[in-house]
Amino acid sequence: MFELTRKYELHAARKLTSLDLEHPCAKLHGHTFSVTVALDGDIDPSKGWVMDFFEIDKIYKEEVHHFLDHKYLNDIPELSNPTTEHIAEWIWKKLKPQLSGLTKVTVSEGSSYSCTYKGDL
């Protein structure tokens, strides 16, 4: 069994709506988010890989990137309170139907903060 990972970047604005107004994240702000998608699988002997990274890229771009990149995340109904946890879960739900080996989605806000969602156990 192998684990593939693919890392992406997106830029988006948000404000967290469940915080006291004095909290800095309650105000409109932006991040360069990193998104890491991980999937497990066995090597397809006819191709020599678990899955083509190009195929992962196509799915990510269609299902996630164009919805989130350079957007105001609060405008997305499922992300009205776009915490990093909610973003990771939202991405999982978009990718899981097309990436059957998906094991986790990690969303990072720079190098110091991240959240990993592993689906419903």
Buried (B, 14 or more C-beta within 10 A) or exposed (E): EEEBEBEBEBEBBBBBEEBEEEEEBBEEEEBEBBBBBBBBBEEEEEEEEBBEEEEBBEBBEEBBBEBBBEBBBBEBEEBEBBBBEBBBBBBBBBBBEBBEBBBBBBBBBEEEEBBBBEEEE
